[in-house]
Amino acid sequence: MQCIEKIRIVKRYLNALGIRVIDTDEHSEYDSEEHMIYLSNAYESKCHRLYALLHEAGHAHEALDREHLPDGYYYHPCPHERLREEERRCWDYGWTIGERLRLDLDKEDYFVYANECLKCYE
């Protein structure tokens, strides 16, 4: 199965959770107030676009989980460190989503790309 079909599968999965995916020419991000993922069209490859979608899906899941936790649960004394931890968790959660959806992802390629993206948080 090609990455473009895998993107469709993830979009259907997110839609079933009430999370809309909107294609954009800007950067990818999750909007927790609107329950929307903005997915950039600017990636070098369809697989990198898929990986970014899975990562943003990780943010969506984390935001949904956070709605059921007591206030202050995510407090961290160093906001930059907390952000880096959250980004890594969301990449890991994205991988888990891909496994649950049986997308047959290339683990090495996924985490090499994830680590490249995480460098901007160092």
Residue frames as a rotation matrix with the C-alpha (Angstrom) as fourth column:
MET 1
0.586 0.811 0.000 0.00
0.811 -0.586 0.000 0.00
0.000 0.000 -1.000 0.00
GLN 2
-0.252 -0.687 0.682 1.38
0.659 -0.638 -0.399 3.41
0.709 0.348 0.613 -0.94
CYS 3
-0.835 -0.193 -0.515 1.69
0.536 -0.499 -0.681 6.33
-0.126 -0.844 0.521 1.46
ILE 4
-0.820 0.563 0.103 -1.15
-0.483 -0.777 0.404 8.26
0.308 0.281 0.909 -0.18
GLU 5
0.023 0.836 -0.549 -3.58
-0.055 0.549 0.834 5.43
0.998 0.011 0.058 0.59
LYS 6
-0.319 -0.212 -0.924 -2.24
0.862 0.340 -0.376 5.24
0.394 -0.916 0.074 4.16
ILE 7
-1.000 0.002 0.024 -2.95
-0.009 -0.947 -0.321 8.97
0.022 -0.321 0.947 4.53
ARG 8
-0.354 0.933 -0.063 -6.56
-0.528 -0.144 0.837 8.30
0.772 0.329 0.543 3.50
ILE 9
0.046 0.322 -0.946 -6.84
0.516 0.803 0.299 5.57
0.855 -0.502 -0.129 6.13
VAL 10
-0.690 -0.367 -0.624 -5.51
0.723 -0.306 -0.620 7.87
0.036 -0.879 0.476 8.87
LYS 11
-0.896 0.406 0.178 -7.86
-0.369 -0.906 0.207 10.66
0.245 0.120 0.962 7.76
ARG 12
-0.037 0.923 -0.384 -10.86
-0.213 0.368 0.905 8.30
0.976 0.115 0.183 7.98
TYR 13
-0.143 -0.118 -0.983 -9.73
0.822 0.538 -0.185 7.14
0.551 -0.835 0.020 11.42
LEU 14
-0.925 -0.257 -0.278 -9.39
0.370 -0.772 -0.517 10.73
-0.082 -0.582 0.809 12.66
ASN 15
-0.637 0.759 0.134 -12.74
-0.485 -0.530 0.696 11.68
0.599 0.378 0.706 11.16
ALA 16
0.079 0.657 -0.750 -14.35
0.304 0.700 0.646 8.85
0.949 -0.280 -0.144 13.14
LEU 17
-0.328 -0.281 -0.902 -12.90
0.941 -0.015 -0.337 10.47
0.082 -0.960 0.270 16.28
GLY 18
0.711 0.678 -0.186 -14.38
0.681 -0.730 -0.054 13.82
-0.173 -0.088 -0.981 15.31
ILE 19
0.053 -0.786 -0.615 -11.06
0.109 -0.608 0.786 15.31
-0.993 -0.109 0.053 14.20
ARG 20
0.948 0.292 0.123 -11.07
0.170 -0.141 -0.975 16.98
-0.268 0.946 -0.183 10.80
VAL 21
-0.128 -0.986 0.104 -7.96
0.610 0.004 0.793 17.11
-0.782 0.165 0.601 8.60
ILE 22
0.894 0.367 -0.257 -7.57
0.088 -0.706 -0.703 20.19
-0.439 0.606 -0.664 6.42
ASP 23
0.201 -0.832 0.517 -4.91
0.979 0.185 -0.082 20.42
-0.028 0.523 0.852 3.71
THR 24
0.890 0.029 -0.455 -2.92
0.109 -0.983 0.151 23.64
-0.442 -0.184 -0.878 3.83
ASP 25
0.611 -0.733 0.298 0.05
0.328 -0.108 -0.939 25.34
0.720 0.671 0.175 2.21
GLU 26
0.388 -0.438 0.811 1.26
-0.810 -0.582 0.073 26.38
0.440 -0.685 -0.581 5.67
HIS 27
-0.719 -0.694 -0.042 2.95
-0.563 0.617 -0.550 24.18
0.408 -0.372 -0.834 8.29
SER 28
-0.078 0.663 -0.744 1.24
0.211 0.741 0.638 21.16
0.974 -0.107 -0.198 9.87
GLU 29
-0.902 -0.165 0.400 -0.33
-0.346 -0.279 -0.896 21.60
0.259 -0.946 0.194 13.28
TYR 30
-0.398 0.798 -0.452 -3.14
0.772 0.557 0.305 20.43
0.496 -0.228 -0.838 15.53
ASP 31
-0.632 0.332 0.700 -5.73
-0.442 -0.897 0.027 22.98
0.636 -0.292 0.714 16.67
SER 32
-0.894 0.214 -0.394 -7.15
0.419 0.711 -0.564 21.61
0.160 -0.670 -0.725 19.92
GLU 33
-0.658 0.690 -0.302 -9.92
-0.251 -0.579 -0.776 24.20
-0.710 -0.434 0.554 20.17
GLU 34
-0.012 0.645 -0.764 -11.32
-0.980 -0.160 -0.119 23.33
-0.199 0.747 0.634 16.75
HIS 35
0.184 -0.047 0.982 -10.34
-0.148 0.986 0.075 19.63
-0.972 -0.160 0.175 16.84
MET 36
0.992 0.081 -0.095 -8.65
-0.098 0.037 -0.995 20.04
-0.077 0.996 0.044 13.45
ILE 37
0.109 -0.976 0.187 -5.34
0.460 0.216 0.861 19.00
-0.881 -0.008 0.473 12.00
TYR 38
0.805 -0.033 -0.592 -3.88
-0.487 -0.606 -0.629 21.28
-0.338 0.795 -0.504 9.37
LEU 39
0.405 -0.627 0.665 -1.72
0.450 0.770 0.452 19.10
-0.796 0.116 0.595 7.13
SER 40
0.083 -0.489 -0.868 0.89
-0.540 -0.754 0.373 20.81
-0.837 0.438 -0.327 4.98
ASN 41
0.961 0.213 0.175 1.13
0.057 0.466 -0.883 20.08
-0.270 0.859 0.436 1.27
ALA 42
0.696 -0.703 -0.146 4.81
-0.687 -0.594 -0.419 21.10
0.208 0.392 -0.896 1.30
TYR 43
0.453 -0.559 0.694 6.51
-0.358 0.599 0.716 17.84
-0.817 -0.573 0.071 2.33
GLU 44
-0.369 -0.732 -0.572 9.25
-0.860 0.036 0.509 16.38
-0.352 0.680 -0.643 0.15
SER 45
-0.890 0.069 -0.451 7.56
-0.163 0.876 0.455 13.00
0.426 0.478 -0.768 0.05
LYS 46
0.114 0.993 -0.041 4.11
-0.481 0.091 0.872 11.52
0.869 -0.079 0.488 0.62
CYS 47
0.195 -0.085 -0.977 5.59
0.640 0.766 0.061 9.30
0.744 -0.637 0.203 3.34
HIS 48
-0.850 -0.496 -0.176 6.89
0.467 -0.554 -0.689 12.33
0.244 -0.668 0.703 5.25
ARG 49
-0.539 0.755 0.374 3.43
-0.610 -0.656 0.444 13.85
0.581 0.011 0.814 4.91
LEU 50
0.359 0.622 -0.696 1.99
0.026 0.739 0.674 10.62
0.933 -0.260 0.249 6.36
TYR 51
-0.281 -0.553 -0.784 4.47
0.817 0.290 -0.498 10.72
0.503 -0.781 0.371 9.25
ALA 52
-0.953 -0.039 0.300 3.55
-0.076 -0.929 -0.361 14.34
0.293 -0.367 0.883 9.98
LEU 53
-0.071 0.997 0.041 -0.15
-0.582 -0.075 0.810 13.42
0.810 0.033 0.586 9.97
LEU 54
0.314 0.133 -0.940 0.49
0.489 0.826 0.280 10.60
0.814 -0.548 0.194 12.43
HIS 55
-0.709 -0.629 -0.320 2.49
0.624 -0.348 -0.699 12.97
0.329 -0.695 0.639 14.65
GLU 56
-0.761 0.496 0.417 -0.33
-0.508 -0.856 0.091 15.53
0.402 -0.143 0.904 14.64
ALA 57
0.262 0.829 -0.494 -2.76
-0.212 0.549 0.808 12.67
0.941 -0.107 0.320 15.39
GLY 58
-0.233 -0.451 -0.862 -0.56
0.781 0.441 -0.442 12.01
0.579 -0.776 0.250 18.43
HIS 59
-0.984 -0.076 0.164 -1.16
-0.013 -0.876 -0.483 15.62
0.180 -0.477 0.860 19.52
ALA 60
-0.248 0.967 0.055 -4.90
-0.638 -0.205 0.742 15.16
0.729 0.149 0.668 18.98
HIS 61
0.273 0.318 -0.908 -4.96
0.348 0.847 0.401 12.02
0.897 -0.426 0.120 21.14
GLU 62
-0.629 -0.570 -0.529 -2.92
0.704 -0.127 -0.699 13.72
0.331 -0.812 0.481 23.84
ALA 63
-0.860 0.363 0.359 -5.30
-0.399 -0.917 -0.027 16.70
0.320 -0.167 0.933 23.84
LEU 64
0.125 0.946 -0.300 -8.32
-0.427 0.324 0.844 14.39
0.896 0.022 0.444 24.09
ASP 65
0.048 -0.195 -0.980 -6.66
0.690 0.715 -0.109 12.50
0.722 -0.671 0.169 26.97
ARG 66
-0.875 -0.484 -0.009 -5.81
0.363 -0.643 -0.674 15.77
0.321 -0.593 0.739 28.73
GLU 67
-0.363 0.827 0.430 -9.49
-0.519 -0.563 0.644 16.74
0.774 0.011 0.633 28.79
HIS 68
0.616 0.629 -0.474 -10.02
-0.034 0.622 0.782 13.89
0.787 -0.465 0.405 31.26
LEU 69
-0.139 -0.749 -0.648 -7.10
0.805 0.296 -0.514 14.71
0.577 -0.593 0.561 33.59
PRO 70
0.559 0.318 -0.766 -7.04
0.763 -0.559 0.325 17.03
-0.325 -0.766 -0.555 36.62
ASP 71
0.923 -0.230 0.308 -5.83
-0.066 -0.885 -0.461 20.60
0.379 0.406 -0.832 36.05
GLY 72
0.499 -0.812 0.301 -2.06
-0.853 -0.399 0.337 20.98
-0.153 -0.425 -0.892 36.34
TYR 73
0.812 -0.160 0.562 -1.32
0.080 0.983 0.164 17.38
-0.578 -0.088 0.811 35.39
TYR 74
0.648 -0.553 0.524 0.98
0.718 0.214 -0.662 18.48
0.254 0.805 0.536 32.58
TYR 75
0.936 -0.346 0.069 2.86
-0.349 -0.877 0.330 21.07
-0.053 -0.333 -0.942 34.64
HIS 76
0.490 -0.871 -0.037 6.60
0.852 0.487 -0.193 21.03
0.186 0.063 0.981 34.06
PRO 77
0.486 -0.289 -0.825 9.03
0.444 -0.731 0.518 23.56
-0.753 -0.618 -0.227 35.61
CYS 78
-0.570 -0.708 -0.416 10.83
-0.098 -0.444 0.891 24.08
-0.816 0.549 0.184 32.29
PRO 79
0.431 0.874 -0.225 8.35
-0.359 -0.062 -0.931 24.87
-0.828 0.482 0.287 29.47
HIS 80
0.143 -0.434 -0.889 10.93
-0.988 -0.016 -0.151 24.20
0.051 0.901 -0.431 26.74
GLU 81
-0.872 -0.463 0.160 11.76
-0.482 0.868 -0.115 20.79
-0.086 -0.178 -0.980 28.20
ARG 82
-0.286 0.860 0.422 8.04
-0.073 0.420 -0.905 20.01
-0.955 -0.290 -0.058 28.51
LEU 83
0.487 0.453 -0.747 7.50
-0.725 -0.266 -0.635 20.92
-0.486 0.851 0.199 24.87
ARG 84
-0.341 -0.704 -0.623 10.33
-0.908 0.419 0.023 18.65
0.244 0.573 -0.782 23.72
GLU 85
-0.875 0.070 0.480 8.93
-0.185 0.866 -0.464 15.79
-0.448 -0.495 -0.745 25.82
GLU 86
0.114 0.993 0.011 5.44
-0.232 0.038 -0.972 16.36
-0.966 0.108 0.234 24.40
GLU 87
0.306 -0.056 -0.950 6.76
-0.944 -0.147 -0.295 16.40
-0.123 0.988 -0.098 20.83
ARG 88
-0.748 -0.625 -0.225 8.62
-0.641 0.767 0.000 13.11
0.172 0.144 -0.974 21.37
ARG 89
-0.621 0.597 0.509 5.53
-0.056 0.614 -0.788 11.52
-0.782 -0.517 -0.348 22.97
CYS 90
0.364 0.833 -0.417 3.43
-0.499 -0.203 -0.842 12.58
-0.786 0.515 0.341 20.00
TRP 91
-0.104 -0.467 -0.878 5.89
-0.967 0.254 -0.020 11.04
0.232 0.847 -0.479 17.53
ASP 92
-0.955 -0.241 0.176 5.80
-0.286 0.907 -0.309 7.83
-0.085 -0.345 -0.935 19.58
TYR 93
-0.268 0.936 0.228 2.01
-0.089 0.212 -0.973 7.93
-0.959 -0.281 0.027 19.77
GLY 94
0.263 0.304 -0.916 1.88
-0.899 -0.266 -0.347 8.52
-0.349 0.915 0.203 16.00
TRP 95
-0.656 -0.564 -0.502 3.88
-0.691 0.716 0.099 5.34
0.303 0.412 -0.859 15.50
THR 96
-0.851 0.380 0.363 1.45
0.009 0.701 -0.713 3.46
-0.525 -0.604 -0.600 17.77
ILE 97
0.134 0.927 -0.351 -1.51
-0.481 -0.249 -0.840 4.77
-0.866 0.282 0.412 15.77
GLY 98
-0.011 -0.233 -0.972 0.16
-0.995 0.100 -0.013 3.56
0.100 0.967 -0.233 12.57
GLU 99
-0.936 -0.345 -0.071 0.65
-0.329 0.929 -0.171 0.12
0.125 -0.137 -0.983 14.09
ARG 100
-0.542 0.799 0.260 -2.95
-0.018 0.298 -0.954 -0.07
-0.840 -0.522 -0.147 15.31
LEU 101
0.407 0.688 -0.601 -4.16
-0.620 -0.275 -0.735 0.84
-0.671 0.671 0.315 11.84
ARG 102
0.302 -0.392 0.869 -1.79
0.403 0.879 0.257 -1.80
-0.864 0.272 0.424 10.38
LEU 103
0.861 0.025 -0.508 -0.16
-0.353 -0.691 -0.631 0.68
-0.367 0.723 -0.586 8.01
ASP 104
0.660 -0.670 0.340 3.06
0.716 0.698 -0.013 -1.35
-0.228 0.252 0.940 7.70
LEU 105
0.947 -0.320 0.006 5.31
-0.315 -0.936 -0.159 1.66
0.057 0.149 -0.987 8.19
ASP 106
0.309 -0.934 -0.180 9.08
0.435 0.307 -0.847 1.69
0.846 0.184 0.501 7.77
LYS 107
0.821 0.098 -0.562 10.12
0.570 -0.162 0.806 2.07
-0.012 -0.982 -0.188 11.43
GLU 108
-0.158 -0.961 -0.226 13.65
0.883 -0.240 0.403 3.26
-0.441 -0.136 0.887 10.69
ASP 109
-0.563 -0.015 0.826 12.46
0.615 -0.675 0.407 5.85
0.552 0.738 0.389 8.16
TYR 110
0.520 0.843 0.142 9.70
0.466 -0.418 0.780 7.07
0.716 -0.339 -0.610 10.51
PHE 111
0.789 -0.182 -0.587 12.00
0.551 -0.214 0.806 7.62
-0.273 -0.960 -0.068 13.48
VAL 112
-0.421 -0.885 0.201 14.85
0.885 -0.352 0.306 9.09
-0.200 0.306 0.931 11.40
TYR 113
-0.287 0.413 0.864 12.33
0.458 -0.733 0.503 11.65
0.841 0.540 0.021 10.14
ALA 114
0.768 0.601 -0.221 10.94
0.447 -0.255 0.857 12.18
0.459 -0.757 -0.465 13.64
ASN 115
0.321 -0.732 -0.601 14.42
0.826 -0.094 0.556 12.79
-0.463 -0.675 0.575 15.04
GLU 116
-0.608 -0.466 0.642 15.15
0.745 -0.615 0.258 15.30
0.275 0.636 0.721 12.28
CYS 117
0.143 0.767 0.625 11.98
0.294 -0.636 0.713 17.16
0.945 0.082 -0.317 13.20
LEU 118
0.803 0.176 -0.569 12.80
0.578 -0.004 0.816 17.01
0.141 -0.984 -0.105 16.93
LYS 119
-0.212 -0.977 -0.040 16.14
0.969 -0.205 -0.135 18.75
0.124 -0.067 0.990 16.37
CYS 120
-0.274 0.139 0.952 14.38
0.222 -0.954 0.203 22.10
0.936 0.267 0.230 16.16
TYR 121
0.782 0.595 0.185 13.45
-0.070 -0.211 0.975 21.68
0.619 -0.775 -0.124 19.86
GLU 122
0.343 -0.737 -0.582 17.03
0.902 0.431 -0.013 21.32
0.261 -0.521 0.813 21.10
